[in-house]
């Protein structure tokens, strides 16, 4: 810091006082000069002495006024110092603390403190999410590793019957598959973050994507005796990647199928929502998702209740990422009272619009 | 000795139960917090292995419930979360030990033994296995009447194997207890293998009986006569 703000403010106030006194002296001098022209009986020197006396009181009061300037500069800077101290304290590790705005008057300073607090909230949230991510990721990757290691070591710890070795190997392979799936899902998410994915987009009919995905899931629904209703209409053009869109729907249907009891129902529908958007709906008759979990389910490792045993909690994060890569969004419909209803909104690419992507 | 395993991952639970049972303990295993608390009430175990992430309630709550029953049973937490914050939380809640997945099974068994061990007579400075004798105080090693010279690290490694005589130790355990390096991300396996082979050349070469043996896929064991 070259010159502290407080000192600069003080200098400006003092300069203002000096200018004021000088200005006053100049006015008095002019007045006295004119009086001398009209009454030349007295000397110019006497008249100018009167002007000096006129500002004399000002000069006497000057030390007091400078003191007042010092006090004002302190008073103005105090809130900035308070805010800086509080922010420093937060930066040095007290991430839960905030700048207290309770006894600040409703002015610019308070607004500044509120803005800084909002920035800290955002930052704290991001750090928390990262912490949660590394915790969850280590859990999802280490759990199968732990099982593999224990199964292998216990199997090798003594002579065993061949059948036991076979069982151990099958168990280890099961864990390998589980881990590969999590790894693939994490890689998929990392790739979706990059924008190059859009370079492979072409114009396509979402109705066809819906039908292809439905055909893949029909046998599973039959086996579980779940009624699978599919509805779509023609002319639902999107600009996208077919495999990714199938993966998106498959993740939603996979979830739906897992939470829907035998004899339940799953509903897949694609429709025109407005002249700009397509709405894809996946609904099930499972236990549904509590509104307070709605935010969490699309996050990385955000588990949907009832799917914990089978999934790592990445499926819906992938759904959201694919929808986003296509310029759309995925959300959970909270109005529903029975089962869970997921909506994916995708931008419609009809007629002339797609030329801008050519 | 009765060990209770609280673990919701089926493969893991079955393997833990099998491995611990084969080491000579009675094992009860369960996958939910509710079952765990019932077992604690009906058939109090001598030691609890507790996985932190259970489906119905957090393992931490089980731990608190066990402790609130004024029960002093040793509890070893098994978890994949190794953030300092999680560890502190676990130990604060009354856990006795904390093992991070994945772990070497030999290490788990060693920790169980350590928790169940009764106070013993202080260890002597002279350790013997078969015709091998090591003097920890003067750092001398004899095999039969032949005295051998070991480097400092070789001596520490041999002493560790002798202390754990008859028990398999993994490379992770050696890294932690002999080299004092906790992080598994540190590549020490080759270093350990080289020291083991040097140690073998000095301790076993030229003798009829091999004391240091490799346990394939697990680690090493030093064994005298059965």
Interface residues (C-beta under 8 A of the other chain):
Chain A: X131 X134 X135 X138 X139 X140 X141 X142 X143 X145 X146 X147 X148 X149 X150 X151 X152 X153 X154 X156 X157 X158 X171 X174 X175 X308 X309
Chain B: X8 X9 X11 X12 X15 X16 X18 X19 X22 X53 X55 X78 X79 X80 X81 X82 X83 X86 X100 X101 X102 X103 X104 X105 X106 X168 X215 X216 X217 X218
